[in-house]
């Protein structure tokens, strides 16, 4: 049984964070990957990941992208 991956989008609700969420969702649909997408907007939780600049994308508790909106290619690479 494949455990569903969890993607956390860290960001305090800024425009770039919303963009990041949209790109992640779109990309997952395109590559046919199902994942739980959680938004982490609490600044203390974000700091617990030692992320100073948002948005950041966390895949199964590993920080993959930080401080920028990812491209679809970068999101796809997380699952390659």
C-alpha positions as CSV (number, residue, x, y, z in Angstrom):
1,X,0.0,0.0,0.0
2,X,1.4,3.4,-1.0
3,X,1.3,5.9,1.8
4,X,0.0,9.2,0.5
5,X,2.6,11.9,0.6
6,X,2.0,15.1,2.5
7,X,3.0,18.4,1.1
8,X,3.1,21.4,3.4
9,X,3.1,24.9,2.0
10,X,4.6,27.2,4.5
11,X,3.6,30.8,4.3
12,X,1.6,33.5,6.0
13,X,-1.1,33.7,3.4
14,X,0.9,36.0,1.1
15,X,0.3,36.2,-2.6
16,X,3.4,34.2,-3.4
17,X,2.2,31.5,-1.0
18,X,-1.2,31.3,-2.7
19,X,0.6,31.1,-6.1
20,X,2.8,28.3,-4.7
21,X,-0.3,26.4,-3.6
22,X,-1.9,26.7,-7.0
23,X,1.2,25.6,-8.9
24,X,1.7,22.6,-6.6
25,X,-2.0,21.5,-7.1
26,X,-1.9,22.0,-10.8
27,X,1.4,20.1,-11.2
28,X,0.2,17.2,-9.1
29,X,-2.9,16.9,-11.3
30,X,-0.7,17.0,-14.4
31,X,1.6,14.2,-13.2
32,X,-1.2,12.2,-11.6
33,X,0.2,12.3,-8.1
34,X,-2.2,12.4,-5.1
35,X,-1.0,14.1,-2.0
36,X,-2.4,15.8,1.1
37,X,-1.7,19.5,0.8
38,X,-1.6,21.4,4.0
39,X,-1.1,25.1,4.4
40,X,1.0,26.1,7.4
41,X,0.3,29.8,8.1
42,X,1.3,29.9,11.8
43,X,4.5,31.8,12.1
44,X,5.8,29.7,15.0
45,X,5.2,26.5,13.1
46,X,6.9,27.9,10.1
47,X,9.9,28.9,12.2
48,X,10.0,25.4,13.6
49,X,11.1,24.3,10.1
50,X,13.9,26.9,10.3
51,X,12.6,28.6,7.3
52,X,13.4,32.3,7.3
53,X,11.8,33.2,3.9
54,X,8.5,32.0,2.6
55,X,6.9,30.5,0.6
56,X,8.5,27.1,1.3
57,X,7.4,23.6,0.2
58,X,7.9,20.7,2.5
59,X,7.5,17.1,1.2
60,X,7.1,14.5,4.0
61,X,8.8,16.8,6.4
62,X,11.7,17.6,4.1
63,X,12.1,21.2,2.9
64,X,12.4,21.0,-0.8
65,X,11.9,24.6,-1.9
66,X,12.3,27.7,0.2
67,X,12.0,31.5,-0.3
68,X,10.4,31.4,-3.8
69,X,7.5,30.3,-5.9
70,X,8.5,27.1,-7.5
71,X,8.2,26.3,-11.2
72,X,6.2,23.3,-12.3
73,X,9.5,21.7,-13.2
74,X,10.8,22.1,-9.7
75,X,7.6,20.6,-8.3
76,X,7.8,17.7,-10.7
77,X,11.4,17.1,-9.7
78,X,10.3,16.5,-6.1
79,X,8.5,13.4,-7.3
80,X,11.1,12.2,-9.8
